[in-house]
């Protein structure tokens, strides 16, 4: 019965896109119906599936083909369970994406493939549950009394954070003097070297080189993620930093305490993906067109 159920599911889905599979879906349905009432499948679909499966496996291993032929129902049951588990996980991912903006749910801190496919990072509407931080500490550009404020939580190894950079740069250029921009490092724990990269930028900030190193890290994101500290050191040196002070800062508690403060601020703001922006307190998640930022700025 299991092979017929699998065939019914597969052909039912394929029949949505191809009329040629509707006849097979109907045949599989009849087979399942008869099997469910303890009658043999008159269509012979189950035996055809057995023969095709055995013939396919036979190309690679005669021994495996004999096992499949002898235990076809059991093998089918295993694949059915795996398929149902995969379907359930996929359904859960779609549910999480719709309600939380992420495949992994409300506790996740990274975007998923559905964000990339759909281009959406905000639960199909205005992001919910995000709380703008009250502190404006971090890497700061612009006058403190500017009429508009943008706060960004970003990760240096996150490709989405990197992809948002052109829009950020354009906004800073076009609204020079009227925009306060604050960048808060929010390294993602499952991204290699993200913590060290964030720490390096905070140490560069102490030497007045934060923005030079920040730009260089985004430009060489993959190399730093794979190369770790040696790659970061090379970029720090290239940014003109005094390396003795740099390494002293990297090893010190003060810079780590500062970074942990930004991480906690991100958690308090309920950040679930990077980058997350707060434009005059209103959230934007993920790289978005400049028009979406401008809609929340003072005209």
C-alpha positions as CSV (number, residue, x, y, z in Angstrom):
1,X,0.0,0.0,0.0
2,X,2.9,2.4,0.8
3,X,4.2,2.5,-2.8
4,X,0.7,3.4,-4.0
5,X,0.4,6.2,-1.4
6,X,3.8,7.6,-2.5
7,X,2.7,7.4,-6.1
8,X,-0.6,9.1,-5.2
9,X,1.2,12.0,-3.5
10,X,3.8,12.4,-6.3
11,X,1.4,12.2,-9.2
12,X,-1.2,14.3,-7.5
13,X,1.3,17.2,-7.2
14,X,2.6,16.6,-10.7
15,X,-0.9,16.6,-12.1
16,X,-1.3,20.2,-11.0
17,X,1.3,21.2,-13.6
18,X,0.8,18.4,-16.2
19,X,-2.4,16.9,-17.4
20,X,-0.5,13.8,-18.4
21,X,0.0,12.8,-14.8
22,X,-3.7,13.0,-13.8
23,X,-4.4,9.5,-15.2
24,X,-1.6,8.1,-13.1
25,X,-2.8,10.0,-10.0
26,X,-6.3,8.5,-10.5
27,X,-4.7,5.0,-10.9
28,X,-2.7,5.5,-7.7
29,X,-5.9,6.6,-5.9
30,X,-7.8,3.5,-7.0
31,X,-4.9,1.3,-5.9
32,X,-4.8,3.0,-2.4
33,X,-8.6,2.6,-2.1
34,X,-8.5,-1.1,-2.8
35,X,-5.5,-1.7,-0.6
36,X,-7.2,0.2,2.2
37,X,-10.2,-2.2,1.9
38,X,-7.8,-5.2,2.0
39,X,-8.3,-5.9,-1.7
40,X,-5.4,-6.4,-4.2
41,X,-4.4,-3.5,-6.5
42,X,-5.9,-4.4,-9.9
43,X,-4.0,-1.8,-11.8
44,X,-0.6,-3.4,-11.2
45,X,0.9,-0.1,-10.2
46,X,2.5,-1.4,-7.1
47,X,4.3,-4.2,-9.1
48,X,5.4,-1.7,-11.8
49,X,6.9,0.5,-9.2
50,X,8.7,-2.5,-7.7
51,X,10.1,-3.5,-11.1
52,X,11.2,0.1,-11.9
53,X,12.9,0.5,-8.5
54,X,14.7,-2.9,-8.7
55,X,15.8,-2.1,-12.3
56,X,17.2,1.3,-11.2
57,X,19.1,-0.2,-8.2
58,X,20.4,-3.1,-10.3
59,X,22.5,-0.7,-12.3
60,X,24.6,0.0,-9.2
61,X,24.4,-3.2,-7.1
62,X,22.8,-6.6,-7.8
63,X,22.8,-7.4,-4.1
64,X,21.0,-4.2,-3.2
65,X,18.5,-4.9,-6.0
66,X,17.7,-8.3,-4.4
67,X,17.1,-6.6,-1.0
68,X,14.8,-4.0,-2.6
69,X,12.8,-6.7,-4.4
70,X,12.5,-8.9,-1.3
71,X,11.7,-6.1,1.1
72,X,10.0,-3.6,-1.2
73,X,7.2,-2.7,1.2
74,X,9.6,-2.0,4.0
75,X,11.9,0.1,1.9
76,X,8.9,2.0,0.6
77,X,7.8,2.6,4.2
78,X,11.2,4.0,5.1
79,X,11.2,6.4,2.2
80,X,7.6,7.4,3.0
81,X,8.5,8.3,6.6
82,X,11.5,10.3,5.4
83,X,9.3,12.1,2.8
84,X,6.7,12.9,5.4
85,X,9.3,14.2,7.9
86,X,10.8,16.3,5.1
87,X,7.4,17.7,4.2
88,X,6.6,18.4,7.8
89,X,9.9,20.3,8.3
90,X,9.2,22.3,5.1
91,X,5.7,23.1,6.2
92,X,7.1,24.3,9.6
93,X,9.7,26.4,7.8
94,X,7.0,28.1,5.7
95,X,4.9,28.7,8.8
96,X,7.9,30.2,10.7
97,X,8.7,32.4,7.6
98,X,5.2,33.7,7.4
99,X,4.8,34.5,11.1
100,X,8.3,35.2,12.2
101,X,10.1,36.2,9.0
102,X,12.6,33.3,9.3
103,X,12.6,29.6,8.6
104,X,13.8,28.7,12.1
105,X,11.3,30.7,14.1
106,X,11.3,33.6,16.6
107,X,14.7,32.7,18.2
108,X,16.6,32.6,14.9
109,X,19.2,35.3,14.2
110,X,19.8,34.6,10.5
111,X,17.8,34.9,7.3
112,X,17.0,31.7,5.3
113,X,16.6,30.7,1.7
114,X,13.0,31.8,1.6
115,X,14.2,35.4,2.3
116,X,16.5,35.2,-0.7
117,X,13.8,33.7,-3.0
118,X,11.0,36.1,-2.1
119,X,13.2,39.1,-1.3
120,X,11.2,39.5,1.9
121,X,12.7,39.9,5.4
122,X,9.8,41.3,7.2
123,X,7.0,38.8,7.4
124,X,5.3,40.1,4.2
125,X,4.4,43.3,5.9
126,X,5.8,45.7,8.6
127,X,8.0,43.7,10.9
128,X,6.4,43.0,14.2
129,X,7.8,42.7,17.7
130,X,10.9,44.7,16.9
131,X,11.7,47.4,19.5
132,X,13.9,50.4,18.5
133,X,16.9,50.7,20.9
134,X,17.0,53.8,23.1
135,X,20.8,54.0,23.1
136,X,22.5,55.7,20.1
137,X,26.0,54.3,20.9
138,X,28.0,52.4,18.3
139,X,29.8,53.5,15.2
140,X,28.3,57.0,14.6
141,X,28.2,59.3,11.6
142,X,26.4,62.6,11.4
143,X,25.4,65.3,13.9
144,X,23.7,64.2,17.1
145,X,20.9,66.8,16.6
146,X,20.1,65.6,13.1
147,X,16.4,65.5,12.2
148,X,16.6,61.9,11.0
149,X,18.2,58.8,12.7
150,X,19.0,55.4,11.2
151,X,20.2,52.7,13.6
152,X,21.5,49.5,12.0
153,X,22.2,46.1,13.6
154,X,24.5,44.3,11.2
155,X,26.9,41.3,11.0
156,X,30.1,41.7,9.0
157,X,29.9,38.1,7.7
158,X,26.3,38.4,6.7
159,X,25.8,38.8,2.9
160,X,22.5,40.6,3.4
161,X,24.2,43.2,5.6
162,X,26.9,43.7,2.9
163,X,24.2,44.0,0.2
164,X,22.5,46.8,2.1
165,X,25.7,48.9,2.1
166,X,25.1,50.8,-1.3
167,X,21.8,52.1,0.0
168,X,23.3,53.2,3.3
169,X,26.2,54.9,1.5
170,X,23.8,56.7,-0.8
171,X,21.6,57.9,2.0
172,X,24.6,59.3,3.9
173,X,25.8,61.1,0.8
174,X,22.4,62.6,-0.1
175,X,21.5,63.6,3.4
176,X,24.8,64.8,4.6
177,X,24.3,66.9,7.8
178,X,20.6,66.0,8.3
179,X,21.1,62.3,9.1
180,X,22.5,60.5,12.1
181,X,23.6,57.0,11.3
182,X,24.5,54.5,14.0
183,X,25.9,51.0,13.3
184,X,25.7,48.5,16.1
185,X,27.7,45.3,15.4
186,X,25.6,42.2,15.9
187,X,27.8,39.2,15.1
188,X,25.8,36.0,14.3
189,X,27.1,33.1,16.3
190,X,26.9,30.6,13.5
191,X,28.9,32.8,11.1
192,X,32.6,32.1,11.2
193,X,34.8,35.0,12.4
194,X,31.9,37.3,12.8
195,X,32.7,38.1,16.4
196,X,36.4,38.8,15.6
197,X,35.5,41.0,12.7
198,X,33.1,43.0,14.9
199,X,35.7,43.3,17.6
200,X,38.3,44.4,15.1
201,X,36.1,47.3,13.9
202,X,35.5,48.4,17.5
203,X,39.3,48.4,18.0
204,X,39.8,50.3,14.8
205,X,37.3,52.9,16.1
206,X,39.6,53.6,19.0
207,X,42.2,54.6,16.4
208,X,39.8,56.6,14.2
209,X,39.9,53.9,11.5
210,X,36.6,52.2,12.0
211,X,34.9,53.2,8.7
212,X,38.0,52.3,6.6
213,X,38.2,48.8,8.2
214,X,34.4,48.4,8.1
215,X,34.4,49.0,4.3
216,X,37.4,46.7,3.8
217,X,35.8,43.9,5.8
218,X,32.6,44.0,3.7
219,X,34.6,44.1,0.5
220,X,36.7,41.0,1.6
221,X,33.9,39.3,3.5
222,X,34.4,35.8,2.2
223,X,38.2,35.9,2.7
224,X,37.8,37.0,6.3
225,X,35.2,34.4,7.0
226,X,37.4,31.7,5.8
227,X,40.8,33.1,6.8
228,X,39.8,34.3,10.3
229,X,42.2,36.5,12.4
230,X,45.2,36.4,9.9
231,X,43.0,37.8,7.2
232,X,41.5,40.4,9.6
233,X,45.0,41.4,10.7
234,X,46.1,42.0,7.1
235,X,43.1,44.3,6.5
236,X,43.7,46.2,9.7
237,X,47.3,46.8,8.8
238,X,46.2,47.9,5.3
239,X,43.8,50.4,6.9
240,X,46.8,52.1,8.6
241,X,46.3,50.9,12.1
242,X,49.0,50.7,14.7
243,X,49.1,47.0,15.2
244,X,50.5,46.8,18.7
245,X,47.6,48.8,20.0
246,X,45.2,46.9,17.8
247,X,46.2,43.5,19.2
248,X,46.2,44.9,22.8
249,X,42.6,46.1,22.2
250,X,41.6,42.7,20.6
251,X,42.8,40.9,23.8
252,X,41.4,43.4,26.2
253,X,38.1,43.2,28.2
254,X,37.0,46.8,27.4
255,X,36.3,46.2,23.7
256,X,34.6,42.8,24.4
257,X,32.4,44.4,27.0
258,X,31.4,47.0,24.5
259,X,30.6,44.4,21.8
260,X,28.6,42.3,24.3
261,X,26.6,45.5,25.1
262,X,25.6,45.9,21.4
263,X,24.7,42.2,21.2
264,X,22.4,42.5,24.2
265,X,20.8,45.6,22.8
266,X,20.1,43.6,19.6
267,X,18.5,40.8,21.7
268,X,16.5,43.4,23.6
269,X,15.3,44.8,20.3
270,X,14.2,41.2,19.3
271,X,16.5,41.2,16.2
272,X,15.8,38.0,14.2
273,X,17.8,38.8,11.0
274,X,20.6,41.0,9.9
275,X,20.6,43.7,8.8
276,X,17.8,45.3,10.8
277,X,17.4,49.0,10.6
278,X,15.4,51.4,12.7
279,X,14.6,54.5,10.6
280,X,13.3,57.1,13.0
281,X,12.3,54.2,15.2
282,X,10.5,52.3,12.4
283,X,11.9,48.9,11.5
284,X,13.2,47.7,8.2
285,X,14.6,44.1,7.9
286,X,17.0,43.1,5.2
287,X,18.4,45.0,2.2
288,X,15.6,47.1,0.8
289,X,15.3,49.8,-2.0
290,X,16.2,53.3,-1.0
291,X,12.6,54.3,-1.5
292,X,11.5,52.3,1.5
293,X,14.0,54.1,3.7
294,X,13.1,57.5,2.3
295,X,9.4,56.8,3.1
296,X,10.3,56.8,6.8
297,X,12.6,59.8,6.6
298,X,11.7,63.5,6.9
299,X,11.0,65.0,3.5
